[in-house]
């Protein structure tokens, strides 16, 4: 039986599978959203399949599915932060059709609660670009708190991220 998570607002989360490439293709056509979601330039992936494989290998990701019609509305999940035991990095993306409807804070809350069921998970962090105002509002509505600013340079590209945290047993 698949590990289905109730995401509220008429949606559920089901584990992402390597065979979900076709279902995710429309969602992943928005290069800017993929860059926000993966923290990498979409061009670093050869195609949708390579991105889905990377997600399946790097963490625990879920498709956000509309209960009524089975449409894929988004994706959310976590991957371990290699440098710090007990810390996972949250990532999420919502298709354009579903944005602005207040769905994502419930999704983030559902993924967070599920992650904290793992006794080894103590902290979940989200790294958000300062210009991604909608995502900043979502993460705050989901109860995450600002922690710090991180400046880094990858592939000669400089980036700034705002790090938000949620700690286990904080509610």
Secondary structure, 3 states (H helix, E strand, C coil): CCCCEEEECCEEEEECCHHHHHHHCCHHHCHHHHHHHHCCCHHHCCCHHHHHHHHHHHCEEEEEEECCCCCEEEEEEEEECCCCCCEEEEEEEECHHHCCCCCHHHHHHHHHHHHCCCCCCCEEEEEEECCCHHHHHHHHHCCCEEEEEEEEEECCEEEEEEEEEEECCCC
